[in-house]
Every structure is written in C-alpha cells, then in structure tokens.
Amino acid sequence: MIEVVDNSKNVDQELYVKVSPDLDKRDVESTLEIISNNGVKGITTTNSTINHNSRYILNSPRKGGASGNAVYEDSFKIQKFFYENIKCTNLKLIACGGINSKERLNERKYFGAEEFQIFTPIIFSGTRLLRELRN
C-alpha cells in the first residue's frame, strides 16, 4: 500500500503513516522496517482503537474505533515505542490520541512529538482547548 501511495503522490507531497494504538512492540519494529525502505517522512501515533474499554465507553456496541481518553494510554505507549526506535533518524513524529490538556501535550512533546493532531477533545471541549494548548 505504501508503494502504491508513494508512486501516486505529487513530487512535492510527503508520505506519512498513521498507526494504531493496538500495536505491540514487535508490530512497531515491523512497521519501521517496512517504512524505512519506502520514502515515509513521518509517523502519526495513533489512530482510534478497537478496545472499547467500559471505563470510557459505557454500553459500547463494539462498533467503530474509540478515541479520546479511551485511546490515550495505549497511544502514548506506542509513541514511546516509536520514539525509542527513531531517535537517530529523520522521521517526524506526530502525536494523536486523547491529547486534551497542556500536561498531555507536554508528555507527548517530551517523547519526540513535533506536531499534534487533536480531534475528539475539541468535540467535548470546543476550540478553547486549542488556545489552552498554545499557551
């Protein structure tokens, strides 16, 4: 899939991969092996999870991906795995998944995140969250 996308993109476009929080350390290593030979510029950790933890999602129909708080711990764990393996590379690390406070943003920065994707927390907190995170 990466080869197909890489061959289809415009010359000035960069290729990034977004990974699941449901990976384990071996999956991270495999992913890095695959992307290292295919022109990928960075990794977004992470997408939504299939883990519908009742702590966060009451009465879940177990359909679709869970996000926000439900994904934060696993997302942060996966980011740390990737960070430890890409420190000496040019790959950019983008954090995503449950970043709903300045504290969480700073945790993700500490482990190599250069950019951030925030979606679910904005639904619940509104755009004021973006102002809080920028300060």
A tleap script that builds the chain and sets N, CA, C and O, in Angstrom:
source leaprc.protein.ff14SB
mol = sequence {
  NMET ILE GLU VAL VAL ASP ASN SER LYS ASN
  VAL ASP GLN GLU LEU TYR VAL LYS VAL SER
  PRO ASP LEU ASP LYS ARG ASP VAL GLU SER
  THR LEU GLU ILE ILE SER ASN ASN GLY VAL
  LYS GLY ILE THR THR THR ASN SER THR ILE
  ASN HIE ASN SER ARG TYR ILE LEU ASN SER
  PRO ARG LYS GLY GLY ALA SER GLY ASN ALA
  VAL TYR GLU ASP SER PHE LYS ILE GLN LYS
  PHE PHE TYR GLU ASN ILE LYS CYS THR ASN
  LEU LYS LEU ILE ALA CYS GLY GLY ILE ASN
  SER LYS GLU ARG LEU ASN GLU ARG LYS TYR
  PHE GLY ALA GLU GLU PHE GLN ILE PHE THR
  PRO ILE ILE PHE SER GLY THR ARG LEU LEU
  ARG GLU LEU ARG CASN
}
set mol.1.N position { 0.827 -1.190 0.000 }
set mol.1.CA position { 0.000 0.000 0.000 }
set mol.1.C position { 0.876 1.260 0.000 }
set mol.1.O position { 0.596 2.226 -0.710 }
set mol.2.N position { 1.933 1.229 0.807 }
set mol.2.CA position { 2.811 2.392 0.871 }
set mol.2.C position { 3.436 2.669 -0.493 }
set mol.2.O position { 3.531 3.826 -0.903 }
set mol.3.N position { 3.862 1.630 -1.195 }
set mol.3.CA position { 4.445 1.806 -2.525 }
set mol.3.C position { 3.445 2.416 -3.489 }
set mol.3.O position { 3.798 3.299 -4.271 }
set mol.4.N position { 2.196 1.956 -3.444 }
set mol.4.CA position { 1.160 2.478 -4.338 }
set mol.4.C position { 0.943 3.961 -4.078 }
set mol.4.O position { 0.908 4.761 -5.013 }
set mol.5.N position { 0.797 4.330 -2.804 }
set mol.5.CA position { 0.578 5.741 -2.462 }
set mol.5.C position { 1.800 6.569 -2.835 }
set mol.5.O position { 1.667 7.646 -3.417 }
set mol.6.N position { 2.981 6.077 -2.506 }
set mol.6.CA position { 4.206 6.809 -2.807 }
set mol.6.C position { 4.350 7.053 -4.309 }
set mol.6.O position { 4.780 8.129 -4.725 }
set mol.7.N position { 3.996 6.072 -5.111 }
set mol.7.CA position { 4.096 6.214 -6.568 }
set mol.7.C position { 2.987 7.085 -7.150 }
set mol.7.O position { 3.100 7.545 -8.286 }
set mol.8.N position { 1.919 7.319 -6.388 }
set mol.8.CA position { 0.788 8.093 -6.888 }
set mol.8.C position { 0.806 9.550 -6.439 }
set mol.8.O position { 0.071 10.369 -6.989 }
set mol.9.N position { 1.613 9.881 -5.471 }
set mol.9.CA position { 1.604 11.244 -4.930 }
set mol.9.C position { 2.349 12.206 -5.853 }
set mol.9.O position { 3.141 11.794 -6.701 }
set mol.10.N position { 2.079 13.479 -5.670 }
set mol.10.CA position { 2.810 14.507 -6.409 }
set mol.10.C position { 4.241 14.573 -5.893 }
set mol.10.O position { 4.521 14.152 -4.770 }
set mol.11.N position { 5.124 15.088 -6.689 }
set mol.11.CA position { 6.537 15.163 -6.343 }
set mol.11.C position { 6.758 15.942 -5.042 }
set mol.11.O position { 7.624 15.584 -4.244 }
set mol.12.N position { 5.987 16.992 -4.829 }
set mol.12.CA position { 6.189 17.842 -3.649 }
set mol.12.C position { 5.414 17.367 -2.404 }
set mol.12.O position { 5.469 18.022 -1.363 }
set mol.13.N position { 4.712 16.266 -2.497 }
set mol.13.CA position { 3.997 15.730 -1.347 }
set mol.13.C position { 4.884 14.774 -0.567 }
set mol.13.O position { 5.710 14.055 -1.130 }
set mol.14.N position { 4.687 14.789 0.762 }
set mol.14.CA position { 5.413 13.863 1.623 }
set mol.14.C position { 4.479 12.759 2.078 }
set mol.14.O position { 3.265 12.949 2.147 }
set mol.15.N position { 5.044 11.618 2.384 }
set mol.15.CA position { 4.265 10.455 2.793 }
set mol.15.C position { 4.435 10.215 4.292 }
set mol.15.O position { 5.552 10.092 4.793 }
set mol.16.N position { 3.305 10.153 4.996 }
set mol.16.CA position { 3.271 9.870 6.429 }
set mol.16.C position { 2.392 8.654 6.664 }
set mol.16.O position { 1.492 8.369 5.874 }
set mol.17.N position { 2.652 7.938 7.749 }
set mol.17.CA position { 1.876 6.761 8.094 }
set mol.17.C position { 1.267 6.983 9.474 }
set mol.17.O position { 1.950 7.420 10.400 }
set mol.18.N position { -0.017 6.682 9.604 }
set mol.18.CA position { -0.692 6.748 10.900 }
set mol.18.C position { -0.906 5.326 11.383 }
set mol.18.O position { -1.428 4.487 10.649 }
set mol.19.N position { -0.503 5.054 12.622 }
set mol.19.CA position { -0.565 3.699 13.153 }
set mol.19.C position { -1.607 3.577 14.259 }
set mol.19.O position { -2.057 4.568 14.834 }
set mol.20.N position { -1.969 2.349 14.531 }
set mol.20.CA position { -2.963 2.013 15.542 }
set mol.20.C position { -2.342 1.975 16.935 }
set mol.20.O position { -1.162 1.654 17.075 }
set mol.21.N position { -3.121 2.299 17.966 }
set mol.21.CA position { -2.636 2.134 19.335 }
set mol.21.C position { -2.677 0.673 19.778 }
set mol.21.O position { -2.224 0.344 20.874 }
set mol.22.N position { -3.211 -0.191 18.942 }
set mol.22.CA position { -3.373 -1.603 19.284 }
set mol.22.C position { -2.165 -2.449 18.869 }
set mol.22.O position { -2.232 -3.678 18.866 }
set mol.23.N position { -1.068 -1.785 18.522 }
set mol.23.CA position { 0.149 -2.495 18.140 }
set mol.23.C position { 0.895 -2.970 19.389 }
set mol.23.O position { 0.653 -2.495 20.499 }
set mol.24.N position { 1.800 -3.912 19.176 }
set mol.24.CA position { 2.729 -4.277 20.242 }
set mol.24.C position { 4.136 -3.921 19.758 }
set mol.24.O position { 4.306 -3.449 18.634 }
set mol.25.N position { 5.133 -4.144 20.597 }
set mol.25.CA position { 6.495 -3.748 20.259 }
set mol.25.C position { 6.977 -4.401 18.961 }
set mol.25.O position { 7.670 -3.764 18.169 }
set mol.26.N position { 6.620 -5.650 18.744 }
set mol.26.CA position { 7.015 -6.358 17.516 }
set mol.26.C position { 6.365 -5.703 16.286 }
set mol.26.O position { 6.999 -5.590 15.237 }
set mol.27.N position { 5.096 -5.270 16.416 }
set mol.27.CA position { 4.424 -4.575 15.312 }
set mol.27.C position { 5.140 -3.263 14.985 }
set mol.27.O position { 5.294 -2.906 13.817 }
set mol.28.N position { 5.573 -2.554 16.024 }
set mol.28.CA position { 6.300 -1.299 15.813 }
set mol.28.C position { 7.577 -1.560 15.029 }
set mol.28.O position { 7.881 -0.843 14.076 }
set mol.29.N position { 8.320 -2.577 15.424 }
set mol.29.CA position { 9.556 -2.913 14.719 }
set mol.29.C position { 9.296 -3.293 13.266 }
set mol.29.O position { 10.042 -2.889 12.375 }
set mol.30.N position { 8.247 -4.063 13.026 }
set mol.30.CA position { 7.884 -4.450 11.657 }
set mol.30.C position { 7.492 -3.238 10.826 }
set mol.30.O position { 7.886 -3.109 9.667 }
set mol.31.N position { 6.716 -2.358 11.431 }
set mol.31.CA position { 6.288 -1.141 10.735 }
set mol.31.C position { 7.492 -0.300 10.346 }
set mol.31.O position { 7.576 0.191 9.221 }
set mol.32.N position { 8.415 -0.136 11.269 }
set mol.32.CA position { 9.614 0.652 10.970 }
set mol.32.C position { 10.449 0.027 9.869 }
set mol.32.O position { 11.024 0.735 9.042 }
set mol.33.N position { 10.517 -1.274 9.854 }
set mol.33.CA position { 11.260 -1.960 8.802 }
set mol.33.C position { 10.619 -1.702 7.436 }
set mol.33.O position { 11.315 -1.451 6.453 }
set mol.34.N position { 9.303 -1.765 7.386 }
set mol.34.CA position { 8.584 -1.545 6.121 }
set mol.34.C position { 8.737 -0.103 5.652 }
set mol.34.O position { 9.042 0.135 4.483 }
set mol.35.N position { 8.531 0.861 6.547 }
set mol.35.CA position { 8.552 2.258 6.100 }
set mol.35.C position { 9.959 2.770 5.821 }
set mol.35.O position { 10.129 3.718 5.054 }
set mol.36.N position { 10.968 2.158 6.429 }
set mol.36.CA position { 12.335 2.657 6.236 }
set mol.36.C position { 12.799 2.556 4.791 }
set mol.36.O position { 13.704 3.283 4.382 }
set mol.37.N position { 12.206 1.684 4.028 }
set mol.37.CA position { 12.607 1.500 2.634 }
set mol.37.C position { 11.617 2.090 1.638 }
set mol.37.O position { 11.687 1.794 0.445 }
set mol.38.N position { 10.697 2.922 2.119 }
set mol.38.CA position { 9.634 3.378 1.223 }
set mol.38.C position { 9.371 4.877 1.248 }
set mol.38.O position { 8.255 5.298 0.943 }
set mol.39.N position { 10.333 5.679 1.590 }
set mol.39.CA position { 10.192 7.127 1.461 }
set mol.39.C position { 9.241 7.779 2.430 }
set mol.39.O position { 8.806 8.904 2.184 }
set mol.40.N position { 8.900 7.129 3.514 }
set mol.40.CA position { 7.992 7.711 4.508 }
set mol.40.C position { 8.755 8.767 5.301 }
set mol.40.O position { 9.889 8.538 5.720 }
set mol.41.N position { 8.127 9.924 5.506 }
set mol.41.CA position { 8.770 11.043 6.208 }
set mol.41.C position { 8.444 11.095 7.689 }
set mol.41.O position { 9.179 11.700 8.469 }
set mol.42.N position { 7.334 10.455 8.083 }
set mol.42.CA position { 6.975 10.524 9.487 }
set mol.42.C position { 5.866 9.567 9.861 }
set mol.42.O position { 5.259 8.911 9.015 }
set mol.43.N position { 5.622 9.511 11.167 }
set mol.43.CA position { 4.637 8.590 11.730 }
set mol.43.C position { 3.715 9.364 12.655 }
set mol.43.O position { 4.165 10.149 13.489 }
set mol.44.N position { 2.418 9.133 12.497 }
set mol.44.CA position { 1.447 9.688 13.429 }
set mol.44.C position { 1.024 8.579 14.373 }
set mol.44.O position { 0.515 7.539 13.954 }
set mol.45.N position { 1.245 8.825 15.654 }
set mol.45.CA position { 0.846 7.857 16.681 }
set mol.45.C position { -0.270 8.496 17.491 }
set mol.45.O position { 0.020 9.422 18.249 }
set mol.46.N position { -1.436 8.102 17.394 }
set mol.46.CA position { -2.031 6.941 16.780 }
set mol.46.C position { -3.423 7.257 16.263 }
set mol.46.O position { -3.904 8.385 16.378 }
set mol.47.N position { -4.054 6.259 15.699 }
set mol.47.CA position { -5.421 6.350 15.231 }
set mol.47.C position { -6.346 5.867 16.341 }
set mol.47.O position { -5.926 5.777 17.495 }
set mol.48.N position { -7.568 5.563 16.020 }
set mol.48.CA position { -8.523 5.070 17.026 }
set mol.48.C position { -8.247 3.601 17.371 }
set mol.48.O position { -7.546 2.897 16.644 }
set mol.49.N position { -8.815 3.161 18.491 }
set mol.49.CA position { -8.582 1.807 18.980 }
set mol.49.C position { -9.837 0.946 18.842 }
set mol.49.O position { -10.959 1.452 18.842 }
set mol.50.N position { -9.626 -0.346 18.728 }
set mol.50.CA position { -10.760 -1.268 18.733 }
set mol.50.C position { -11.084 -1.715 20.159 }
set mol.50.O position { -12.041 -2.458 20.380 }
set mol.51.N position { -10.281 -1.259 21.123 }
set mol.51.CA position { -10.507 -1.580 22.527 }
set mol.51.C position { -11.588 -0.650 23.090 }
set mol.51.O position { -11.337 0.533 23.320 }
set mol.52.N position { -12.752 -1.177 23.302 }
set mol.52.CA position { -13.866 -0.390 23.822 }
set mol.52.C position { -13.948 -0.563 25.336 }
set mol.52.O position { -14.844 -1.233 25.850 }
set mol.53.N position { -13.007 0.047 26.036 }
set mol.53.CA position { -12.909 -0.032 27.481 }
set mol.53.C position { -14.145 0.596 28.123 }
set mol.53.O position { -14.457 1.761 27.875 }
set mol.54.N position { -14.848 -0.182 28.951 }
set mol.54.CA position { -16.077 0.308 29.582 }
set mol.54.C position { -15.800 1.459 30.535 }
set mol.54.O position { -16.724 2.174 30.922 }
set mol.55.N position { -14.561 1.646 30.916 }
set mol.55.CA position { -14.201 2.800 31.757 }
set mol.55.C position { -14.483 4.101 31.013 }
set mol.55.O position { -14.813 5.110 31.637 }
set mol.56.N position { -14.358 4.090 29.703 }
set mol.56.CA position { -14.547 5.289 28.900 }
set mol.56.C position { -15.804 5.256 28.037 }
set mol.56.O position { -16.389 6.299 27.745 }
set mol.57.N position { -16.215 4.067 27.633 }
set mol.57.CA position { -17.341 3.956 26.709 }
set mol.57.C position { -18.375 3.018 27.318 }
set mol.57.O position { -18.255 1.796 27.222 }
set mol.58.N position { -19.376 3.594 27.934 }
set mol.58.CA position { -20.413 2.796 28.567 }
set mol.58.C position { -21.338 2.193 27.518 }
set mol.58.O position { -21.655 2.843 26.521 }
set mol.59.N position { -21.761 0.985 27.731 }
set mol.59.CA position { -22.712 0.316 26.839 }
set mol.59.C position { -22.276 0.348 25.371 }
set mol.59.O position { -23.091 0.599 24.483 }
set mol.60.N position { -21.020 0.099 25.129 }
set mol.60.CA position { -20.478 0.158 23.775 }
set mol.60.C position { -21.088 -0.929 22.896 }
set mol.60.O position { -21.173 -2.087 23.303 }
set mol.61.N position { -21.514 -0.552 21.682 }
set mol.61.CA position { -21.982 -1.563 20.727 }
set mol.61.C position { -20.801 -2.298 20.073 }
set mol.61.O position { -20.998 -3.188 19.246 }
set mol.62.N position { -19.544 -1.907 20.462 }
set mol.62.CA position { -18.303 -2.520 19.964 }
set mol.62.C position { -18.139 -2.338 18.454 }
set mol.62.O position { -17.550 -3.177 17.773 }
set mol.63.N position { -18.668 -1.235 17.951 }
set mol.63.CA position { -18.513 -0.920 16.534 }
set mol.63.C position { -17.708 0.362 16.409 }
set mol.63.O position { -17.850 1.277 17.219 }
set mol.64.N position { -16.883 0.420 15.411 }
set mol.64.CA position { -16.099 1.619 15.162 }
set mol.64.C position { -14.930 1.750 16.106 }
set mol.64.O position { -14.785 0.968 17.046 }
set mol.65.N position { -14.101 2.735 15.856 }
set mol.65.CA position { -12.919 2.953 16.671 }
set mol.65.C position { -13.180 3.925 17.792 }
set mol.65.O position { -13.843 4.944 17.598 }
set mol.66.N position { -12.664 3.618 18.964 }
set mol.66.CA position { -12.764 4.508 20.112 }
set mol.66.C position { -11.604 5.498 20.066 }
set mol.66.O position { -10.518 5.166 19.592 }
set mol.67.N position { -11.836 6.704 20.554 }
set mol.67.CA position { -10.797 7.728 20.518 }
set mol.67.C position { -10.830 8.539 21.810 }
set mol.67.O position { -11.510 8.160 22.763 }
set mol.68.N position { -10.110 9.639 21.848 }
set mol.68.CA position { -10.088 10.494 23.031 }
set mol.68.C position { -9.436 9.804 24.216 }
set mol.68.O position { -8.419 9.127 24.061 }
set mol.69.N position { -10.020 9.971 25.410 }
set mol.69.CA position { -9.471 9.370 26.623 }
set mol.69.C position { -9.316 7.862 26.493 }
set mol.69.O position { -8.393 7.276 27.058 }
set mol.70.N position { -10.211 7.243 25.756 }
set mol.70.CA position { -10.178 5.780 25.609 }
set mol.70.C position { -8.906 5.294 24.933 }
set mol.70.O position { -8.550 4.122 25.056 }
set mol.71.N position { -8.229 6.165 24.233 }
set mol.71.CA position { -7.051 5.751 23.476 }
set mol.71.C position { -5.742 6.318 24.041 }
set mol.71.O position { -4.663 5.899 23.622 }
set mol.72.N position { -5.822 7.255 24.976 }
set mol.72.CA position { -4.617 7.986 25.381 }
set mol.72.C position { -3.490 7.086 25.882 }
set mol.72.O position { -2.370 7.183 25.381 }
set mol.73.N position { -3.747 6.234 26.834 }
set mol.73.CA position { -2.674 5.414 27.429 }
set mol.73.C position { -1.985 4.537 26.382 }
set mol.73.O position { -0.756 4.493 26.316 }
set mol.74.N position { -2.770 3.848 25.574 }
set mol.74.CA position { -2.180 2.995 24.534 }
set mol.74.C position { -1.469 3.829 23.473 }
set mol.74.O position { -0.413 3.439 22.974 }
set mol.75.N position { -2.045 4.964 23.133 }
set mol.75.CA position { -1.436 5.838 22.141 }
set mol.75.C position { -0.077 6.343 22.616 }
set mol.75.O position { 0.892 6.350 21.858 }
set mol.76.N position { -0.017 6.759 23.865 }
set mol.76.CA position { 1.233 7.261 24.433 }
set mol.76.C position { 2.281 6.148 24.488 }
set mol.76.O position { 3.457 6.387 24.213 }
set mol.77.N position { 1.858 4.940 24.841 }
set mol.77.CA position { 2.768 3.793 24.887 }
set mol.77.C position { 3.365 3.533 23.506 }
set mol.77.O position { 4.571 3.319 23.383 }
set mol.78.N position { 2.537 3.551 22.478 }
set mol.78.CA position { 3.012 3.305 21.112 }
set mol.78.C position { 3.949 4.425 20.671 }
set mol.78.O position { 4.965 4.170 20.023 }
set mol.79.N position { 3.609 5.666 21.022 }
set mol.79.CA position { 4.505 6.771 20.674 }
set mol.79.C position { 5.876 6.550 21.301 }
set mol.79.O position { 6.891 6.764 20.639 }
set mol.80.N position { 5.929 6.128 22.556 }
set mol.80.CA position { 7.220 5.873 23.211 }
set mol.80.C position { 8.002 4.774 22.487 }
set mol.80.O position { 9.213 4.895 22.303 }
set mol.81.N position { 7.316 3.704 22.077 }
set mol.81.CA position { 7.987 2.635 21.321 }
set mol.81.C position { 8.628 3.199 20.056 }
set mol.81.O position { 9.794 2.931 19.766 }
set mol.82.N position { 7.852 3.984 19.307 }
set mol.82.CA position { 8.385 4.558 18.070 }
set mol.82.C position { 9.519 5.527 18.370 }
set mol.82.O position { 10.548 5.496 17.696 }
set mol.83.N position { 9.351 6.373 19.356 }
set mol.83.CA position { 10.375 7.357 19.712 }
set mol.83.C position { 11.711 6.683 20.008 }
set mol.83.O position { 12.758 7.122 19.533 }
set mol.84.N position { 11.663 5.625 20.787 }
set mol.84.CA position { 12.896 4.909 21.128 }
set mol.84.C position { 13.586 4.331 19.897 }
set mol.84.O position { 14.807 4.176 19.881 }
set mol.85.N position { 12.812 4.016 18.878 }
set mol.85.CA position { 13.371 3.386 17.673 }
set mol.85.C position { 13.711 4.356 16.548 }
set mol.85.O position { 14.366 3.958 15.584 }
set mol.86.N position { 13.289 5.613 16.638 }
set mol.86.CA position { 13.559 6.550 15.543 }
set mol.86.C position { 14.415 7.734 15.968 }
set mol.86.O position { 14.631 8.647 15.171 }
set mol.87.N position { 14.902 7.744 17.186 }
set mol.87.CA position { 15.679 8.891 17.683 }
set mol.87.C position { 16.801 9.303 16.743 }
set mol.87.O position { 17.067 10.495 16.590 }
set mol.88.N position { 17.445 8.368 16.128 }
set mol.88.CA position { 18.602 8.661 15.269 }
set mol.88.C position { 18.231 8.677 13.791 }
set mol.88.O position { 19.075 8.413 12.935 }
set mol.89.N position { 16.988 8.983 13.493 }
set mol.89.CA position { 16.548 9.038 12.096 }
set mol.89.C position { 16.003 10.427 11.791 }
set mol.89.O position { 15.965 11.292 12.666 }
set mol.90.N position { 15.588 10.633 10.565 }
set mol.90.CA position { 14.963 11.894 10.156 }
set mol.90.C position { 13.440 11.812 10.179 }
set mol.90.O position { 12.770 12.743 9.733 }
set mol.91.N position { 12.882 10.714 10.690 }
set mol.91.CA position { 11.428 10.569 10.715 }
set mol.91.C position { 10.805 11.546 11.703 }
set mol.91.O position { 11.279 11.710 12.828 }
set mol.92.N position { 9.735 12.188 11.257 }
set mol.92.CA position { 8.993 13.105 12.116 }
set mol.92.C position { 7.956 12.308 12.887 }
set mol.92.O position { 7.345 11.383 12.353 }
set mol.93.N position { 7.763 12.675 14.148 }
set mol.93.CA position { 6.772 12.017 14.988 }
set mol.93.C position { 5.635 13.001 15.269 }
set mol.93.O position { 5.852 14.100 15.778 }
set mol.94.N position { 4.425 12.579 14.926 }
set mol.94.CA position { 3.231 13.391 15.143 }
set mol.94.C position { 2.364 12.647 16.157 }
set mol.94.O position { 2.057 11.468 15.977 }
set mol.95.N position { 1.973 13.342 17.222 }
set mol.95.CA position { 1.182 12.712 18.278 }
set mol.95.C position { -0.302 12.946 18.039 }
set mol.95.O position { -0.722 14.025 17.623 }
set mol.96.N position { -1.073 11.920 18.310 }
set mol.96.CA position { -2.521 11.983 18.159 }
set mol.96.C position { -3.125 10.982 19.133 }
set mol.96.O position { -2.556 9.912 19.348 }
set mol.97.N position { -4.249 11.309 19.716 }
set mol.97.CA position { -4.937 10.368 20.584 }
set mol.97.C position { -5.086 10.839 22.011 }
set mol.97.O position { -4.183 10.644 22.825 }
set mol.98.N position { -6.203 11.453 22.328 }
set mol.98.CA position { -6.521 11.812 23.709 }
set mol.98.C position { -5.750 12.982 24.272 }
set mol.98.O position { -5.668 13.123 25.492 }
set mol.99.N position { -5.188 13.818 23.441 }
set mol.99.CA position { -4.443 14.985 23.933 }
set mol.99.C position { -5.462 16.077 24.263 }
set mol.99.O position { -5.912 16.814 23.386 }
set mol.100.N position { -5.813 16.163 25.547 }
set mol.100.CA position { -6.874 17.083 25.965 }
set mol.100.C position { -6.428 18.051 27.055 }
set mol.100.O position { -7.262 18.703 27.683 }
set mol.101.N position { -5.118 18.150 27.284 }
set mol.101.CA position { -4.608 19.084 28.288 }
set mol.101.C position { -3.174 19.459 27.947 }
set mol.101.O position { -2.493 18.767 27.191 }
set mol.102.N position { -2.732 20.571 28.523 }
set mol.102.CA position { -1.351 21.009 28.337 }
set mol.102.C position { -0.387 19.948 28.869 }
set mol.102.O position { 0.669 19.714 28.281 }
set mol.103.N position { -0.751 19.312 29.974 }
set mol.103.CA position { 0.092 18.260 30.553 }
set mol.103.C position { 0.298 17.111 29.565 }
set mol.103.O position { 1.424 16.650 29.374 }
set mol.104.N position { -0.779 16.652 28.944 }
set mol.104.CA position { -0.669 15.564 27.977 }
set mol.104.C position { 0.122 15.990 26.748 }
set mol.104.O position { 0.908 15.209 26.213 }
set mol.105.N position { -0.080 17.211 26.304 }
set mol.105.CA position { 0.671 17.724 25.168 }
set mol.105.C position { 2.165 17.718 25.494 }
set mol.105.O position { 2.978 17.303 24.668 }
set mol.106.N position { 2.526 18.173 26.683 }
set mol.106.CA position { 3.925 18.211 27.082 }
set mol.106.C position { 4.519 16.806 27.229 }
set mol.106.O position { 5.686 16.591 26.903 }
set mol.107.N position { 3.722 15.855 27.715 }
set mol.107.CA position { 4.190 14.464 27.778 }
set mol.107.C position { 4.560 13.975 26.389 }
set mol.107.O position { 5.598 13.343 26.193 }
set mol.108.N position { 3.703 14.272 25.438 }
set mol.108.CA position { 3.925 13.799 24.067 }
set mol.108.C position { 5.132 14.509 23.443 }
set mol.108.O position { 5.894 13.895 22.696 }
set mol.109.N position { 5.307 15.815 23.750 }
set mol.109.CA position { 6.478 16.544 23.266 }
set mol.109.C position { 7.758 15.921 23.811 }
set mol.109.O position { 8.733 15.747 23.079 }
set mol.110.N position { 7.751 15.591 25.084 }
set mol.110.CA position { 8.937 15.037 25.732 }
set mol.110.C position { 9.410 13.762 25.035 }
set mol.110.O position { 10.606 13.472 24.987 }
set mol.111.N position { 8.458 13.011 24.501 }
set mol.111.CA position { 8.797 11.784 23.785 }
set mol.111.C position { 8.748 11.987 22.273 }
set mol.111.O position { 8.265 11.130 21.533 }
set mol.112.N position { 9.256 13.132 21.828 }
set mol.112.CA position { 9.581 13.338 20.425 }
set mol.112.C position { 8.539 13.913 19.500 }
set mol.112.O position { 8.833 14.131 18.324 }
set mol.113.N position { 7.336 14.169 19.970 }
set mol.113.CA position { 6.312 14.698 19.061 }
set mol.113.C position { 6.660 16.132 18.641 }
set mol.113.O position { 6.924 17.001 19.472 }
set mol.114.N position { 6.651 16.339 17.338 }
set mol.114.CA position { 6.914 17.668 16.783 }
set mol.114.C position { 5.624 18.376 16.394 }
set mol.114.O position { 5.559 19.605 16.370 }
set mol.115.N position { 4.609 17.593 16.093 }
set mol.115.CA position { 3.305 18.134 15.708 }
set mol.115.C position { 2.230 17.295 16.388 }
set mol.115.O position { 2.507 16.226 16.931 }
set mol.116.N position { 0.981 17.805 16.347 }
set mol.116.CA position { -0.114 17.162 17.064 }
set mol.116.C position { -1.389 17.201 16.248 }
set mol.116.O position { -1.670 18.178 15.553 }
set mol.117.N position { -2.154 16.132 16.341 }
set mol.117.CA position { -3.497 16.101 15.758 }
set mol.117.C position { -4.481 15.979 16.915 }
set mol.117.O position { -4.355 15.100 17.768 }
set mol.118.N position { -5.452 16.867 16.927 }
set mol.118.CA position { -6.429 16.858 18.016 }
set mol.118.C position { -7.814 16.926 17.407 }
set mol.118.O position { -8.120 17.837 16.637 }
set mol.119.N position { -8.649 15.962 17.753 }
set mol.119.CA position { -9.998 15.930 17.200 }
set mol.119.C position { -11.045 15.709 18.286 }
set mol.119.O position { -11.815 16.620 18.591 }
set mol.120.N position { -11.086 14.525 18.870 }
set mol.120.CA position { -12.125 14.193 19.850 }
set mol.120.C position { -12.176 15.185 21.009 }
set mol.120.O position { -13.273 15.608 21.374 }
set mol.121.N position { -11.043 15.581 21.612 }
set mol.121.CA position { -11.128 16.541 22.717 }
set mol.121.C position { -11.772 17.871 22.320 }
set mol.121.O position { -12.382 18.536 23.158 }
set mol.122.N position { -11.642 18.263 21.050 }
set mol.122.CA position { -12.273 19.506 20.609 }
set mol.122.C position { -13.790 19.348 20.579 }
set mol.122.O position { -14.521 20.301 20.851 }
set mol.123.N position { -14.259 18.161 20.254 }
set mol.123.CA position { -15.701 17.923 20.250 }
set mol.123.C position { -16.269 18.153 21.643 }
set mol.123.O position { -17.340 18.741 21.796 }
set mol.124.N position { -15.548 17.688 22.658 }
set mol.124.CA position { -16.036 17.793 24.027 }
set mol.124.C position { -15.698 19.116 24.699 }
set mol.124.O position { -16.446 19.562 25.570 }
set mol.125.N position { -14.592 19.759 24.321 }
set mol.125.CA position { -14.151 20.986 24.992 }
set mol.125.C position { -14.316 22.236 24.150 }
set mol.125.O position { -14.264 23.347 24.678 }
set mol.126.N position { -14.511 22.076 22.872 }
set mol.126.CA position { -14.606 23.231 21.990 }
set mol.126.C position { -13.229 23.780 21.641 }
set mol.126.O position { -12.203 23.255 22.073 }
set mol.127.N position { -13.232 24.841 20.856 }
set mol.127.CA position { -11.979 25.389 20.355 }
set mol.127.C position { -11.153 26.085 21.432 }
set mol.127.O position { -9.978 26.372 21.202 }
set mol.128.N position { -11.730 26.365 22.598 }
set mol.128.CA position { -10.932 26.969 23.672 }
set mol.128.C position { -9.763 26.068 24.043 }
set mol.128.O position { -8.725 26.546 24.501 }
set mol.129.N position { -9.933 24.762 23.845 }
set mol.129.CA position { -8.842 23.824 24.129 }
set mol.129.C position { -7.600 24.177 23.318 }
set mol.129.O position { -6.484 24.077 23.828 }
set mol.130.N position { -7.774 24.585 22.077 }
set mol.130.CA position { -6.628 24.945 21.241 }
set mol.130.C position { -5.885 26.146 21.811 }
set mol.130.O position { -4.654 26.181 21.792 }
set mol.131.N position { -6.627 27.135 22.320 }
set mol.131.CA position { -5.978 28.293 22.944 }
set mol.131.C position { -5.210 27.868 24.193 }
set mol.131.O position { -4.103 28.352 24.431 }
set mol.132.N position { -5.784 26.970 24.991 }
set mol.132.CA position { -5.116 26.496 26.199 }
set mol.132.C position { -3.830 25.741 25.854 }
set mol.132.O position { -2.818 25.893 26.538 }
set mol.133.N position { -3.868 24.945 24.817 }
set mol.133.CA position { -2.701 24.154 24.437 }
set mol.133.C position { -1.583 25.026 23.851 }
set mol.133.O position { -0.404 24.697 23.982 }
set mol.134.N position { -1.951 26.121 23.214 }
set mol.134.CA position { -0.949 27.003 22.608 }
set mol.134.C position { -0.207 27.828 23.641 }
set mol.134.O position { 0.926 28.242 23.392 }
set mol.135.N position { -0.801 28.075 24.771 }
set mol.135.CA position { -0.172 28.943 25.803 }
set mol.135.C position { 0.812 28.195 26.664 }
set mol.135.O position { 1.414 28.779 27.564 }
savepdb mol mol.pdb
quit
